[in-house]
Amino acid sequence: MRQRFYDTIADVLATDPRAALVLADIGPVGLGRGTAVAQRVVNVGIREQAMIGVASGLSMAGLRPFVHSYAPFLIERPYEQIKLDLSHQNQAAVLVSIGASLDAASEGRTHQSPADVALIGALPGWSAHTPGHPDEVEALVRAAAASHDSQYLRLSSQANPEPFPTDGAVRVLRDGRGPAVLAIGPALAQTLLAVEGLDVALAYTSTPLPLDAAGLARLMAGRKRLLVVEPYLEGTTAPEVMAALAGRPARVEFAGVQRAEVRRYGGPADHVRLHGLDAHGIRRRLAGS
């Protein structure tokens, strides 16, 4: 996903004079070197708060800024600037992160940011996308370049077997008589393995914020139980899900990154397992244990 973003944003910068890219010493700093594009690629150094301020200024000047770094450096560290320089000033930008929740687990807690989508969701007017395939990344980046709103694109090193349209829909992948399972973004890969042989309904979306309320309501028609598998802090999607169900009587559960910190060394797969987000853990949640 990361490389697909770099390839796509390079093309967007070359073809769209409104596009700009703001970096903080992470990412393709050489984009557009020696061309007019270079004037629209700004590397502020290791100054993440300034990165957001620069993006706000570019937006005020009529440009469409993309801002890129690891999730904790893009969302958590400059959160006040996102709140004030962008949201409060009614300026729009596209924040594109790498690292996701556990992708950089081997780098330690400094590079883990499972609460990023929850933080963005606390601000007005933002949408959040969690693509599950590199093809979805390209489609989302091109759509974001052509729009004028504030968006958060959360890239991951994990990927699903195949891409799906990035229209924001809750897309039913298989029907079943049992409970419904909604997999968000790259969480689908392990969810597919978890539901093998089970009589459940499985749906997917790459846009948890705003959630396709009508699509979720259709998925839950006649069903009394829903498991949401989310690749970030457990319960982040709860407000959107509860609003979509609008008081329908249903047992709703969430499988996501646990709030308790996992203080163990290991790579992404190890931490996914420890948080119960591998196929075995998801299947165990479906079994009710």
Backbone bond lengths (Angstrom), bond angles and torsions (degrees), N, CA, C in turn:
res aa  C-N    CA-C-N  psi(-1)  N-CA   C-N-CA  omega(-1)  CA-C   N-CA-C  phi
1 M - - - 1.474 - - 1.529 111.18 -
2 R 1.328 115.37 -39.79 1.463 119.16 -177.59 1.527 110.77 -61.54
3 Q 1.336 116.68 -47.82 1.456 119.89 -179.45 1.524 111.48 -65.69
4 R 1.319 116.61 -36.53 1.465 118.90 178.58 1.534 110.29 -64.79
5 F 1.324 116.76 -37.76 1.461 118.86 175.46 1.524 111.09 -62.17
6 Y 1.341 117.27 -45.55 1.460 120.05 -179.88 1.528 111.13 -60.25
7 D 1.324 116.46 -44.15 1.460 120.06 -179.86 1.531 111.20 -64.24
8 T 1.323 115.37 -41.13 1.465 119.38 -176.77 1.517 111.84 -71.95
9 I 1.328 116.85 -43.15 1.468 118.61 -178.44 1.525 110.26 -67.90
10 A 1.337 118.00 -29.88 1.465 120.00 175.65 1.523 110.45 -62.83
11 D 1.322 116.20 -41.88 1.459 120.13 178.72 1.519 111.32 -69.21
12 V 1.331 116.37 -40.12 1.468 120.18 179.12 1.526 110.39 -62.26
13 L 1.333 116.93 -43.66 1.468 120.51 179.24 1.528 111.47 -63.08
14 A 1.319 116.12 -35.46 1.466 120.12 -177.82 1.520 112.89 -75.53
15 T 1.328 116.57 -23.64 1.468 119.68 -173.91 1.520 113.99 -112.24
16 D 1.318 118.26 -16.02 1.465 121.88 -177.39 1.521 109.71 -120.88
17 P 1.333 118.73 105.36 1.464 120.86 -177.44 1.522 113.66 -67.15
18 R 1.326 117.01 -8.62 1.471 120.30 177.95 1.521 112.03 -85.72
19 A 1.336 118.18 -19.79 1.458 122.44 -174.47 1.522 111.46 -77.18
20 A 1.339 116.02 144.24 1.462 123.07 175.06 1.518 108.28 -142.44
21 L 1.327 115.88 157.90 1.462 121.45 -179.37 1.518 109.08 -132.02
22 V 1.343 116.01 129.19 1.461 121.60 179.90 1.527 108.07 -117.64
23 L 1.336 116.58 128.28 1.456 123.13 -176.23 1.524 110.45 -126.78
24 A 1.340 114.96 163.37 1.467 120.62 175.68 1.526 108.72 -130.99
25 D 1.322 115.46 62.80 1.464 123.51 179.03 1.521 113.45 65.10
26 I 1.327 117.60 16.83 1.461 121.85 174.76 1.514 107.22 -131.01
27 G 1.337 117.14 125.71 1.452 119.23 178.92 1.512 112.44 118.08
28 P 1.316 116.60 -170.53 1.475 122.13 -173.61 1.514 111.85 -81.17
29 V 1.335 117.55 75.48 1.466 121.06 -174.16 1.517 112.71 -67.02
30 G 1.344 118.00 -17.00 1.459 120.03 -177.98 1.508 114.22 -87.61
31 L 1.324 118.81 3.70 1.456 121.06 -177.88 1.525 111.15 -58.01
32 G 1.310 116.49 130.26 1.456 119.98 173.25 1.508 114.37 75.47
33 R 1.299 118.37 13.78 1.467 120.68 -177.88 1.523 110.46 -57.64
34 G 1.329 116.53 129.44 1.451 121.61 176.71 1.511 114.61 80.93
35 T 1.341 117.75 8.31 1.460 121.18 179.27 1.515 109.60 -127.45
36 A 1.327 114.71 175.09 1.464 119.18 177.14 1.519 111.67 -62.61
37 V 1.341 116.12 -24.68 1.466 120.34 179.43 1.522 110.76 -61.42
38 A 1.330 117.63 -32.21 1.460 121.35 -177.51 1.520 112.13 -56.70
39 Q 1.310 117.09 -29.45 1.468 120.18 179.04 1.522 111.71 -69.08
40 R 1.338 116.81 -16.28 1.464 120.73 179.90 1.522 112.41 -109.69
41 V 1.352 116.61 15.56 1.462 122.40 170.76 1.524 106.70 -118.70
42 V 1.328 116.65 111.98 1.463 121.84 -174.30 1.519 109.48 -115.72
43 N 1.320 116.73 120.66 1.463 121.89 174.92 1.524 108.12 -107.42
44 V 1.326 117.42 111.75 1.470 121.52 -174.69 1.520 112.13 -88.72
45 G 1.351 117.40 -0.40 1.459 118.85 -173.36 1.521 109.94 79.91
46 I 1.317 116.49 -165.83 1.462 119.65 -175.94 1.530 108.81 -81.93
47 R 1.325 115.09 67.43 1.470 122.66 -178.33 1.527 107.70 -137.13
48 E 1.319 116.00 77.49 1.459 119.88 -171.69 1.530 112.97 -66.20
49 Q 1.346 117.01 -35.74 1.464 118.55 177.54 1.524 110.61 -64.15
50 A 1.335 116.12 -41.94 1.466 120.26 177.91 1.520 110.91 -64.22
51 M 1.327 117.03 -32.78 1.461 121.43 179.74 1.529 110.58 -57.43
52 I 1.335 116.53 -44.08 1.461 120.33 179.51 1.520 110.86 -70.43
53 G 1.328 117.29 -39.01 1.458 120.08 177.59 1.519 112.20 -62.00
54 V 1.328 116.66 -41.11 1.465 121.06 177.17 1.528 109.93 -62.85
55 A 1.332 116.99 -41.93 1.462 120.24 178.60 1.520 111.26 -61.32
56 S 1.323 117.14 -39.73 1.459 120.39 177.32 1.522 111.10 -62.62
57 G 1.324 116.39 -41.88 1.457 119.92 178.22 1.518 112.60 -64.38
58 L 1.329 116.42 -40.14 1.456 119.88 177.15 1.520 111.10 -63.50
59 S 1.330 116.06 -39.09 1.459 120.03 177.14 1.525 110.88 -63.44
60 M 1.330 117.07 -42.27 1.464 120.70 177.47 1.522 111.55 -61.20
61 A 1.331 116.30 -29.27 1.472 121.01 -179.49 1.526 112.40 -84.00
62 G 1.335 116.26 1.66 1.459 119.36 176.16 1.512 115.07 95.85
63 L 1.333 117.48 7.12 1.457 120.30 179.24 1.535 110.51 -92.63
64 R 1.321 115.66 169.34 1.462 122.63 178.41 1.525 107.70 -112.16
65 P 1.345 118.81 91.96 1.458 120.47 -173.97 1.526 113.56 -81.56
66 F 1.331 115.28 132.99 1.464 123.25 166.16 1.528 106.72 -101.81
67 V 1.319 116.93 136.41 1.464 121.89 -178.20 1.527 107.57 -123.83
68 H 1.335 116.92 131.31 1.463 119.05 -168.34 1.518 112.52 -136.82
69 S 1.337 115.33 131.93 1.466 121.86 172.10 1.520 108.51 -171.60
70 Y 1.335 116.49 -174.79 1.460 120.77 171.47 1.526 109.28 -66.57
71 A 1.322 116.22 148.42 1.462 121.01 -173.63 1.529 114.24 -52.98
72 P 1.341 120.25 -47.08 1.471 117.97 -179.10 1.521 113.51 -65.81
73 F 1.339 117.09 -27.16 1.466 120.28 -179.67 1.528 111.50 -86.73
74 L 1.318 116.20 -19.25 1.460 121.22 -178.86 1.521 112.43 -92.69
75 I 1.340 117.02 -34.75 1.465 121.27 -174.30 1.528 112.22 -109.18
76 E 1.324 117.03 -52.69 1.469 119.40 -172.80 1.531 112.52 -74.30
77 R 1.316 116.84 -50.07 1.472 119.00 -174.62 1.533 111.90 -64.20
78 P 1.341 120.60 -44.83 1.469 119.98 -179.40 1.531 113.14 -101.07
79 Y 1.336 117.31 31.63 1.469 118.77 -173.80 1.533 111.71 -60.91
80 E 1.324 117.51 -37.63 1.475 119.45 178.95 1.529 110.74 -61.27
81 Q 1.337 116.62 -38.72 1.470 119.37 179.66 1.531 111.29 -70.85
82 I 1.330 117.70 -34.31 1.462 119.47 174.35 1.523 109.49 -62.51
83 K 1.320 115.74 -43.08 1.466 120.98 -179.34 1.526 111.82 -65.07
84 L 1.337 116.74 -43.48 1.469 120.05 -172.76 1.530 113.22 -95.24
85 D 1.334 116.76 -51.93 1.466 119.82 -173.98 1.522 112.53 -70.46
86 L 1.338 116.72 -31.59 1.456 119.85 179.30 1.532 111.52 -100.68
87 S 1.323 116.85 -67.34 1.473 119.57 -173.11 1.526 112.50 -62.46
88 H 1.333 116.90 -52.15 1.469 119.67 -176.04 1.522 112.05 -65.13
89 Q 1.321 117.19 -31.46 1.464 121.12 -179.94 1.529 112.58 -88.69
90 N 1.339 116.14 4.01 1.474 121.22 -179.24 1.526 112.06 56.82
91 Q 1.321 114.86 40.88 1.455 121.03 176.63 1.533 109.09 -108.95
92 A 1.322 116.81 140.87 1.463 121.92 -174.61 1.521 110.91 -106.85
93 A 1.331 115.12 146.15 1.459 121.68 176.02 1.528 108.48 -152.74
94 V 1.319 115.44 166.15 1.467 121.90 175.85 1.522 106.96 -115.16
95 L 1.314 116.71 111.09 1.460 121.89 178.71 1.533 108.08 -92.69
96 V 1.318 116.89 124.46 1.466 121.63 -176.67 1.525 108.41 -122.31
97 S 1.318 116.68 112.06 1.459 120.32 -176.57 1.517 111.53 -104.51
98 I 1.317 114.96 157.96 1.459 123.33 166.24 1.526 106.59 -122.37
99 G 1.333 116.05 165.88 1.460 119.11 179.01 1.509 113.46 98.99
100 A 1.345 117.18 -34.07 1.462 122.52 179.81 1.523 110.63 43.66
101 S 1.312 118.19 -145.74 1.461 120.47 -175.66 1.522 112.61 -76.80
102 L 1.329 115.29 -54.41 1.454 120.75 -168.80 1.523 113.38 -125.90
103 D 1.331 117.59 5.03 1.459 120.58 -175.87 1.527 112.65 -60.85
104 A 1.323 116.62 -31.95 1.466 120.71 179.95 1.524 110.21 -108.04
105 A 1.347 116.45 35.39 1.464 121.47 -176.60 1.517 112.32 -57.44
106 S 1.327 117.14 -35.11 1.463 120.24 -178.13 1.528 112.20 -68.31
107 E 1.341 117.40 -15.16 1.464 121.32 177.43 1.527 112.11 -83.30
108 G 1.327 117.33 -8.00 1.464 120.56 179.14 1.518 112.52 97.80
109 R 1.307 114.96 179.63 1.464 121.71 -174.12 1.525 112.80 -62.07
110 T 1.325 117.95 -27.31 1.465 120.60 -179.37 1.519 112.54 -60.50
111 H 1.343 117.31 -25.46 1.457 121.21 -175.93 1.532 112.71 -106.91
112 Q 1.331 117.26 14.04 1.454 121.35 178.12 1.530 109.13 -109.06
113 S 1.334 116.26 133.78 1.465 120.00 -177.43 1.521 110.88 -143.86
114 P 1.333 118.20 68.15 1.466 119.38 179.61 1.520 114.15 -70.92
115 A 1.337 118.19 -15.44 1.462 120.72 -176.66 1.521 113.43 -92.95
116 D 1.333 118.29 7.19 1.468 120.91 -172.57 1.526 113.14 -63.23
117 V 1.336 117.80 -44.02 1.466 120.23 -178.88 1.522 110.57 -67.21
118 A 1.338 117.25 -36.60 1.460 120.77 176.81 1.528 110.61 -62.64
119 L 1.329 117.18 -39.88 1.457 120.58 179.64 1.528 111.20 -66.40
120 I 1.325 116.54 -45.00 1.467 119.62 177.86 1.524 110.40 -63.19
121 G 1.330 116.53 -37.58 1.458 120.86 -179.71 1.514 113.47 -66.29
122 A 1.325 117.44 -17.95 1.465 120.97 178.59 1.523 112.60 -81.06
123 L 1.332 117.04 -8.36 1.458 121.46 -179.94 1.525 110.13 -102.05
124 P 1.323 117.72 145.57 1.468 119.84 -177.15 1.525 112.40 -75.25
125 G 1.331 115.11 141.92 1.458 120.66 169.35 1.513 116.76 83.93
126 W 1.334 118.37 4.37 1.458 120.41 -178.53 1.526 110.75 -95.39
127 S 1.330 116.66 146.52 1.458 122.11 168.09 1.522 107.64 -113.05
128 A 1.339 115.64 154.69 1.460 120.58 -179.58 1.523 109.06 -130.58
129 H 1.331 116.06 133.04 1.458 122.14 -179.64 1.528 109.12 -122.47
130 T 1.319 116.26 135.75 1.458 121.80 178.57 1.532 108.50 -124.36
131 P 1.319 118.10 75.45 1.472 120.21 -175.30 1.524 111.57 -57.20
132 G 1.339 114.59 146.93 1.444 120.35 -179.30 1.515 113.92 -107.34
133 H 1.348 116.93 4.66 1.463 120.56 -176.78 1.529 108.33 -158.39
134 P 1.331 119.20 148.12 1.466 120.66 178.72 1.527 113.75 -55.12
135 D 1.345 117.94 -35.68 1.456 119.53 178.42 1.533 111.34 -62.68
136 E 1.321 116.43 -34.70 1.461 120.44 177.88 1.527 110.38 -68.43
137 V 1.332 116.21 -34.25 1.465 120.46 177.22 1.525 110.27 -59.66
138 E 1.312 116.30 -49.96 1.469 119.57 -178.46 1.518 111.48 -60.29
139 A 1.331 116.86 -44.27 1.462 120.05 -179.43 1.525 110.80 -62.73
140 L 1.324 117.48 -41.42 1.463 121.01 -178.84 1.526 111.59 -68.63
141 V 1.328 117.35 -39.54 1.468 120.33 179.57 1.522 110.80 -64.68
142 R 1.315 116.81 -44.03 1.470 119.71 -179.69 1.523 110.95 -66.56
143 A 1.318 117.41 -39.08 1.461 120.14 177.44 1.521 110.94 -66.52
144 A 1.326 117.37 -39.58 1.460 120.82 179.42 1.523 111.35 -65.26
145 A 1.343 116.57 -37.31 1.462 120.07 179.62 1.510 111.62 -63.24
146 A 1.319 116.82 -30.50 1.460 121.29 -176.96 1.525 113.01 -89.23
147 S 1.321 117.10 -4.65 1.466 120.09 -177.00 1.522 110.73 -104.66
148 H 1.325 115.77 -175.13 1.466 120.04 -175.21 1.528 112.49 -130.60
149 D 1.328 118.05 7.96 1.454 121.21 -174.30 1.533 110.75 -98.96
150 S 1.337 115.57 178.51 1.457 121.73 179.04 1.523 109.46 -95.24
151 Q 1.331 116.15 126.68 1.450 121.06 -176.08 1.527 110.90 -134.55
152 Y 1.339 114.92 149.30 1.453 121.75 173.20 1.519 108.34 -119.16
153 L 1.347 116.69 119.61 1.464 122.98 177.36 1.521 107.79 -107.91
154 R 1.315 115.13 120.07 1.468 121.57 -173.61 1.528 109.00 -108.72
155 L 1.322 116.23 103.23 1.456 121.02 -176.66 1.528 110.70 -89.01
156 S 1.327 116.12 150.91 1.458 121.21 -176.90 1.521 110.37 -135.09
157 S 1.327 116.18 156.64 1.457 120.81 172.53 1.519 110.90 -83.19
158 Q 1.335 117.11 -11.71 1.456 121.68 175.12 1.526 108.67 -89.74
159 A 1.331 116.56 148.67 1.458 119.33 -176.87 1.524 110.33 -147.25
160 N 1.314 115.39 152.45 1.458 122.78 176.98 1.534 110.16 -83.55
161 P 1.329 117.67 163.07 1.474 120.12 -178.12 1.518 113.91 -63.04
162 E 1.331 117.97 -29.95 1.459 119.99 -177.92 1.527 110.15 -147.71
163 P 1.337 117.49 157.30 1.463 120.66 179.66 1.524 111.35 -85.66
164 F 1.336 114.52 163.10 1.454 121.71 174.89 1.527 108.26 -133.40
165 P 1.332 117.98 161.20 1.459 120.18 177.00 1.528 111.81 -56.17
166 T 1.320 115.90 144.85 1.473 120.99 -176.64 1.523 110.46 -103.48
167 D 1.342 116.02 45.78 1.455 120.89 -178.84 1.520 113.14 -89.20
168 G 1.333 117.39 5.13 1.453 121.12 178.31 1.510 114.55 84.58
169 A 1.319 118.18 0.18 1.458 121.03 -175.19 1.518 111.88 -76.04
170 V 1.337 115.63 149.50 1.459 121.92 164.69 1.522 105.78 -81.89
171 R 1.320 116.11 107.72 1.465 122.19 -170.08 1.533 109.97 -103.25
172 V 1.328 116.65 120.32 1.463 121.38 179.06 1.523 109.07 -76.69
173 L 1.335 116.16 121.07 1.459 121.58 -178.88 1.518 112.30 -95.42
174 R 1.307 116.37 -28.72 1.463 120.44 176.40 1.518 108.70 -157.49
175 D 1.322 115.15 147.16 1.464 120.82 -179.77 1.521 109.27 -100.64
176 G 1.316 115.46 163.06 1.457 120.95 179.39 1.512 109.69 -171.08
177 R 1.316 115.68 163.91 1.455 120.27 -177.25 1.529 112.35 -87.16
178 G 1.319 117.48 -13.91 1.453 121.34 -176.63 1.520 112.66 -87.37
179 P 1.321 117.14 -156.83 1.467 120.87 -178.92 1.523 112.23 -65.66
180 A 1.324 115.41 165.15 1.458 121.62 177.37 1.524 109.83 -97.08
181 V 1.322 115.26 144.52 1.463 122.06 176.50 1.520 107.66 -125.91
182 L 1.322 116.42 126.36 1.466 121.68 175.60 1.511 108.03 -111.10
183 A 1.334 116.96 114.50 1.461 122.35 177.85 1.525 108.69 -99.75
184 I 1.316 116.47 133.32 1.464 121.80 -176.73 1.528 109.95 -108.94
185 G 1.325 115.66 125.13 1.455 121.62 175.68 1.513 113.24 55.55
186 P 1.350 117.59 -136.40 1.463 120.82 -174.78 1.521 114.29 -68.14
187 A 1.329 118.03 -5.54 1.472 120.30 175.28 1.524 111.64 -67.88
188 L 1.333 117.53 -13.58 1.455 120.30 -177.92 1.526 112.02 -64.45
189 A 1.327 118.24 -36.05 1.469 120.94 -174.71 1.523 111.23 -56.63
190 Q 1.320 117.72 -49.71 1.464 120.96 179.23 1.522 111.72 -73.86
191 T 1.324 116.67 -29.35 1.461 119.77 178.93 1.520 110.90 -67.17
192 L 1.330 117.24 -39.09 1.456 120.80 176.99 1.528 111.01 -57.77
193 L 1.319 116.30 -41.64 1.462 120.16 178.28 1.525 110.69 -68.82
194 A 1.330 115.63 -36.49 1.467 120.00 -176.30 1.517 112.86 -67.39
195 V 1.335 118.71 -31.66 1.470 121.16 -174.08 1.522 112.75 -97.42
196 E 1.332 116.77 5.07 1.461 118.93 178.64 1.536 110.36 -56.87
197 G 1.329 116.78 127.23 1.451 121.54 178.60 1.508 114.71 80.95
198 L 1.331 118.36 -0.28 1.467 121.53 -179.74 1.526 110.19 -100.54
199 D 1.317 116.05 144.24 1.470 121.60 -179.75 1.525 109.14 -89.34
200 V 1.338 115.81 72.80 1.454 121.92 -178.78 1.519 109.50 -125.81
201 A 1.316 115.93 160.85 1.461 121.79 172.27 1.526 107.91 -93.94
202 L 1.325 116.81 132.40 1.463 121.45 -177.48 1.522 109.82 -121.17
203 A 1.330 115.92 130.42 1.462 121.61 178.36 1.525 109.51 -130.65
204 Y 1.332 115.11 163.00 1.467 121.46 -175.45 1.519 110.43 -140.58
205 T 1.322 115.47 146.07 1.462 120.81 168.23 1.518 109.07 -148.34
206 S 1.316 115.65 148.79 1.464 120.93 173.92 1.524 111.05 -105.16
207 T 1.338 116.58 3.89 1.461 120.77 179.89 1.523 109.80 -127.42
208 P 1.328 117.39 92.70 1.463 119.89 178.55 1.520 114.07 -78.95
209 L 1.335 116.61 -17.68 1.463 119.80 -177.33 1.533 109.96 -139.75
210 P 1.352 118.90 110.39 1.464 126.05 -2.95 1.529 110.94 -77.55
211 L 1.302 116.19 146.70 1.452 121.43 179.78 1.524 110.13 -80.07
212 D 1.314 115.63 143.92 1.464 121.71 177.38 1.531 108.48 -70.02
213 A 1.322 116.21 92.18 1.466 121.23 -174.47 1.525 111.61 -64.91
214 A 1.319 116.97 -42.60 1.462 120.16 -178.99 1.524 110.63 -64.78
215 G 1.321 117.00 -40.76 1.456 120.82 179.04 1.517 112.08 -64.78
216 L 1.328 116.85 -40.40 1.462 119.61 178.54 1.522 110.57 -67.60
217 A 1.328 116.90 -39.27 1.466 120.22 178.23 1.518 110.92 -61.75
218 R 1.333 116.65 -39.36 1.473 119.68 177.63 1.527 110.96 -65.85
219 L 1.335 116.43 -40.29 1.457 120.38 178.30 1.523 111.20 -60.26
220 M 1.328 117.13 -36.73 1.463 121.80 -174.67 1.523 112.95 -88.55
221 A 1.319 118.32 -0.47 1.465 120.37 -179.65 1.528 110.09 -58.53
222 G 1.331 116.53 119.46 1.455 121.78 179.61 1.513 114.74 79.53
223 R 1.347 117.55 3.85 1.465 120.57 -179.37 1.526 110.35 -113.61
224 K 1.327 115.79 152.45 1.459 121.07 -175.86 1.522 113.09 -118.24
225 R 1.342 117.00 1.71 1.472 118.67 -178.70 1.519 110.04 -141.34
226 L 1.333 115.02 138.12 1.463 121.61 179.24 1.517 109.27 -136.57
227 L 1.329 116.22 131.07 1.465 122.19 170.84 1.520 107.89 -112.93
228 V 1.321 116.70 121.38 1.469 122.32 176.91 1.523 107.88 -101.59
229 V 1.331 116.69 120.21 1.467 121.68 178.02 1.521 107.13 -102.22
230 E 1.322 116.01 110.37 1.467 121.76 -173.10 1.523 109.86 -119.08
231 P 1.341 118.24 137.46 1.466 121.48 -174.08 1.525 113.95 -85.13
232 Y 1.315 117.63 21.04 1.468 122.85 -179.26 1.519 108.02 -138.87
233 L 1.320 118.13 -163.70 1.456 122.93 -174.01 1.526 111.61 -54.46
234 E 1.327 116.05 126.78 1.450 121.30 -176.11 1.532 111.74 -57.47
235 G 1.322 115.99 129.12 1.456 121.76 179.56 1.513 114.26 94.95
236 T 1.346 117.49 -3.43 1.466 120.52 -178.85 1.521 111.40 -57.27
237 T 1.336 116.81 -40.05 1.460 121.06 -175.53 1.524 112.40 -83.15
238 A 1.318 118.10 -1.28 1.466 121.38 -174.22 1.531 113.91 -56.51
239 P 1.328 120.59 -46.31 1.476 118.51 -179.86 1.523 113.28 -59.38
240 E 1.341 116.71 -41.03 1.459 120.11 179.43 1.531 110.85 -66.86
241 V 1.328 116.97 -41.09 1.461 121.01 -178.93 1.525 110.73 -66.37
242 M 1.321 116.30 -46.20 1.466 119.90 -178.17 1.526 111.13 -64.36
243 A 1.318 116.84 -38.17 1.467 119.79 177.93 1.523 110.47 -66.23
244 A 1.331 116.58 -37.74 1.465 119.98 -179.41 1.525 111.48 -67.55
245 L 1.335 116.33 -37.24 1.461 119.53 -179.13 1.524 112.48 -78.28
246 A 1.315 117.10 -17.71 1.477 123.06 171.29 1.526 112.98 47.81
247 G 1.313 115.88 50.35 1.458 119.57 174.55 1.510 115.65 81.63
248 R 1.332 118.93 5.57 1.461 119.81 177.18 1.522 109.71 -62.73
249 P 1.309 118.14 138.86 1.473 119.72 177.35 1.516 110.58 -70.30
250 A 1.316 117.25 112.66 1.460 121.48 -178.53 1.517 109.34 -157.63
251 R 1.306 115.25 148.38 1.466 121.53 173.47 1.526 106.96 -89.50
252 V 1.324 116.30 113.91 1.460 121.32 -176.66 1.524 109.14 -114.95
253 E 1.326 115.74 127.47 1.459 121.65 -179.95 1.517 109.22 -127.86
254 F 1.332 114.83 157.70 1.458 120.65 -178.35 1.526 109.25 -130.16
255 A 1.317 115.44 133.59 1.466 121.88 173.69 1.519 107.44 -116.89
256 G 1.313 116.10 112.29 1.457 120.52 -178.30 1.519 109.93 -151.18
257 V 1.326 116.09 -166.35 1.458 120.97 178.20 1.524 108.58 -68.17
258 Q 1.315 116.35 126.26 1.462 121.36 -176.35 1.533 111.40 -69.14
259 R 1.329 115.59 153.30 1.458 119.79 178.73 1.528 111.62 -72.33
260 A 1.328 116.54 -30.85 1.467 119.53 177.12 1.521 109.53 -66.92
261 E 1.313 117.06 131.48 1.463 121.86 -177.59 1.524 110.73 -75.20
262 V 1.309 116.70 130.76 1.460 122.34 177.22 1.525 108.08 -90.37
263 R 1.305 116.91 105.33 1.465 121.50 -175.32 1.526 110.09 -98.04
264 R 1.318 115.07 65.16 1.461 121.22 178.40 1.521 108.49 -134.62
265 Y 1.317 115.29 148.74 1.458 119.74 173.75 1.516 109.05 -75.55
266 G 1.311 116.09 151.37 1.454 120.71 177.63 1.512 111.02 155.23
267 G 1.317 114.92 167.80 1.456 121.09 178.87 1.515 111.50 -88.67
268 P 1.327 116.54 -175.00 1.467 120.53 -178.61 1.522 113.75 -55.94
269 A 1.336 117.23 -43.86 1.467 120.07 -177.88 1.523 111.18 -62.38
270 D 1.329 116.79 -37.33 1.463 120.23 177.96 1.523 111.18 -63.54
271 H 1.318 116.47 -44.76 1.460 119.94 -177.43 1.522 111.79 -73.52
272 V 1.320 117.64 -33.71 1.466 120.45 173.78 1.524 109.55 -59.55
273 R 1.318 116.22 -43.29 1.476 120.46 178.88 1.523 110.93 -65.94
274 L 1.319 117.29 -44.73 1.453 120.78 -177.85 1.531 112.25 -64.44
275 H 1.320 116.82 -27.47 1.467 120.95 177.48 1.525 112.06 -90.64
276 G 1.324 117.54 2.80 1.461 120.62 177.73 1.502 114.38 74.52
277 L 1.336 117.02 25.18 1.458 120.68 -178.59 1.526 112.65 -105.57
278 D 1.329 117.30 10.07 1.455 119.76 170.86 1.524 108.50 -84.99
279 A 1.326 116.79 175.54 1.461 120.60 -175.91 1.522 111.86 -58.23
280 H 1.334 116.61 -40.75 1.466 120.23 -179.15 1.526 110.89 -64.17
281 G 1.325 116.32 -44.53 1.460 119.78 -179.16 1.516 112.24 -65.39
282 I 1.332 117.10 -40.84 1.467 120.29 179.41 1.527 110.36 -66.37
283 R 1.309 117.11 -40.98 1.462 120.75 179.38 1.525 110.26 -65.11
284 R 1.310 116.39 -37.61 1.458 120.57 176.86 1.533 111.37 -62.67
285 R 1.340 115.67 -39.36 1.477 118.89 176.98 1.512 111.27 -65.15
286 L 1.322 116.75 -38.86 1.462 120.36 177.92 1.520 111.62 -64.40
287 A 1.344 116.34 -32.27 1.451 121.17 178.80 1.521 112.05 -76.38
288 G 1.345 115.64 -10.49 1.460 119.84 176.89 1.495 114.30 87.48
289 S 1.341 116.84 18.82 1.472 119.51 179.63 1.531 110.10 -126.28
